[in-house]
Amino acid sequence: MNETRALVPTRHQDIRRDLLLIAEMVTPQSRLLDVGCGDGSLLEYLASEKQVDGRGIEIRQSGVNACVARGLSVIQGDADSDLPDYPDAAFDYVVLSLTLQATRNPRKVLHEMLRIGRRAIVSFPNFAYWRVRAQLLLGGRMPMTAALDDPWYETQNIHLCTIKDFDQLCARDGIAVEQRIAVDGHGKRLGGAPANWFGAQAVYLLHRR
Amino acid sequence: MSAALPPLHSLDPIGPGHRVTLGETLPLKLDCGLDLGPYQIAYTTYGKLNADRSNAVLVCHALTGDQHVANVNPITGKPGWWTTMIGPGKVIDTDRFFVICSNVLGGCLGSSGPKEINPATAKPYGLQFPVITIRDMVNAQAMLLDHLGIQQLFCAIGGSMGGMQVLQWAASYPERVFAAIPIACAAKHSAQNIAFHEVGRQAIYADPQWHKGDYFEQNTIPRAGLAVARMAAHITYLSEAALHRKFGRNLQNRERITYGFETEFQVESYLLHQGSSFVERFDANSYLYITRAMDYFDLAGQAGGVLANVFQGTKTKFCVVSFTSDWLFPTTENKEIVRALNAAAANVSFVEIETDKGHDAFLLDEPVMFATLQGFIDGCAEQRGLAKGARS
């Protein structure tokens, strides 16, 4: 499921830019569950920079092994099937980065996250990004971008959405958007209406209303 | 800091390892309702206990294992059963940790069990030995640690029945276990596993040399029955893929099938060897007692049927390991433990190791398992303040 995490690493050794945006939203010394934690770079970063008590779920054995070998508490599993095992309000934050669009039931996953965590942090590639629109409109082909880098026949992304779509779902399901950061292809932050045009991806901090 | 700790007892070596008499003043209260005491526990240690006694690792052995985990076995002359995992420079580094392994209560290599002499009759206990449980084994180990002056284990580790003991340790003595590594096990023994055990026990009962457990009186042992029990069990430790890879349908010392009942296939010869070598090193009554102890194991049953309740509030760090081809303790059962630990908001890691070697994989050379556990142990050691590679 983490094949979707393919953005170019920036500073801080090898931590991805979008993970830094997530890390920004997290209060120090909180309890956090990273769903689809990959090789554990976010968990490790948060543990060292913000003394966060982190746990992870990762589907690939190689990812789990990498995490456990780094001293992180990570179990092998996935967002669709393993979240129901966790009790209510067990964490301050539940994170799902660039993975929501690859789950079988994103809406259910979102609600599970908000049940387990007092807050949820979700990031996803914005399907209304202008390059995506342009490729479909002008090229007539399924779009491929830095955030959507697999061809249609190989992609894990089965539930793509736009920033507008996600805002609507939150409004309909009583989910409060505490903070939203959209960034363009160069990592520049965007606000307001242009976000849905020029945002390559978005990060949301959510809680239940 | 060591001044505040009780004095260390001297270790009286008896061959490789030691034997201690416990429960002289306070008996061991068994689950069956009886008191046991005094009783003996045979054990081995490796490495050195550090000054604040924080580097002890308890290794719990499986059904037919023993305390000779990392030294040459005095009975078989073979290397210890977990030299892949334990020794100088290994994952459980004996240059770094003080490793303890004791023969379980009910065992047959020096700890009190049906083979030992009943002081009341001056004869081997046989079936007069009280029926024991995994919890009884663990309580006996806890008394051994008291005797050794060790308040908290850095780690308890074990596979199969050893994993059950690790879980019981974490449940009964959470403050005494800093890290727990239950491998290829379950929080309860399944119906299928009880069924396999019953096949083994029936084979022993059916052997006329068993004499209702009093075979030593008759100067014999139930070889055939115990061998069949071992053969049946051994199949469950492997996998179809491993058996096929090793033997396929290869014939034993012949070019073509002979339409008879001699040993025709290589796999038959292998199993016969497993059975006959086992009876040389294991006691049939011990086999009955220990399989029974496993059958009774149901950790959730100790907490009103809810496994998560067993681990409520635990500070122990867990690493659960399962194997893809293990059908005796399949991943689903290992994951039940993980699920309960998550529900208790415990600190848990879980990996499923891909292998075709079946249940026995935990004893074998599994580099991915070693790498994972090395990371887990290093991480825990750091949190426990044990310097990497520090020698006491």
HADDOCK unambig.tbl for C-alpha pairs under 7 A between the chains (distance, minus, plus):
assign (segid A and resid 61 and name CA) (segid B and resid 351 and name CA) 6.97 0.50 0.50
assign (segid A and resid 64 and name CA) (segid B and resid 351 and name CA) 6.74 0.50 0.50
assign (segid A and resid 65 and name CA) (segid B and resid 372 and name CA) 5.37 0.50 0.50
assign (segid A and resid 68 and name CA) (segid B and resid 349 and name CA) 6.88 0.50 0.50
assign (segid A and resid 68 and name CA) (segid B and resid 372 and name CA) 5.94 0.50 0.50
assign (segid A and resid 68 and name CA) (segid B and resid 375 and name CA) 5.74 0.50 0.50
assign (segid A and resid 68 and name CA) (segid B and resid 376 and name CA) 5.58 0.50 0.50
assign (segid A and resid 69 and name CA) (segid B and resid 371 and name CA) 6.79 0.50 0.50
assign (segid A and resid 69 and name CA) (segid B and resid 372 and name CA) 5.31 0.50 0.50
assign (segid A and resid 69 and name CA) (segid B and resid 374 and name CA) 6.68 0.50 0.50
assign (segid A and resid 69 and name CA) (segid B and resid 375 and name CA) 3.38 0.50 0.50
assign (segid A and resid 69 and name CA) (segid B and resid 376 and name CA) 5.78 0.50 0.50
assign (segid A and resid 70 and name CA) (segid B and resid 375 and name CA) 5.84 0.50 0.50
assign (segid A and resid 70 and name CA) (segid B and resid 379 and name CA) 6.90 0.50 0.50
assign (segid A and resid 71 and name CA) (segid B and resid 375 and name CA) 5.73 0.50 0.50
assign (segid A and resid 71 and name CA) (segid B and resid 376 and name CA) 5.30 0.50 0.50
assign (segid A and resid 71 and name CA) (segid B and resid 379 and name CA) 4.19 0.50 0.50
assign (segid A and resid 73 and name CA) (segid B and resid 347 and name CA) 6.36 0.50 0.50
assign (segid A and resid 73 and name CA) (segid B and resid 348 and name CA) 5.54 0.50 0.50
assign (segid A and resid 73 and name CA) (segid B and resid 349 and name CA) 4.71 0.50 0.50
assign (segid A and resid 74 and name CA) (segid B and resid 348 and name CA) 6.81 0.50 0.50
assign (segid A and resid 74 and name CA) (segid B and resid 349 and name CA) 4.58 0.50 0.50
assign (segid A and resid 74 and name CA) (segid B and resid 350 and name CA) 6.43 0.50 0.50
assign (segid A and resid 75 and name CA) (segid B and resid 349 and name CA) 4.81 0.50 0.50
assign (segid A and resid 75 and name CA) (segid B and resid 350 and name CA) 4.32 0.50 0.50
assign (segid A and resid 75 and name CA) (segid B and resid 351 and name CA) 6.40 0.50 0.50
assign (segid A and resid 76 and name CA) (segid B and resid 350 and name CA) 5.89 0.50 0.50
assign (segid A and resid 76 and name CA) (segid B and resid 351 and name CA) 5.82 0.50 0.50
assign (segid A and resid 85 and name CA) (segid B and resid 339 and name CA) 5.72 0.50 0.50
assign (segid A and resid 85 and name CA) (segid B and resid 342 and name CA) 6.80 0.50 0.50
assign (segid A and resid 85 and name CA) (segid B and resid 343 and name CA) 6.23 0.50 0.50
assign (segid A and resid 86 and name CA) (segid B and resid 342 and name CA) 5.75 0.50 0.50
assign (segid A and resid 86 and name CA) (segid B and resid 343 and name CA) 5.01 0.50 0.50
assign (segid A and resid 87 and name CA) (segid B and resid 343 and name CA) 5.31 0.50 0.50
assign (segid A and resid 90 and name CA) (segid B and resid 345 and name CA) 6.63 0.50 0.50
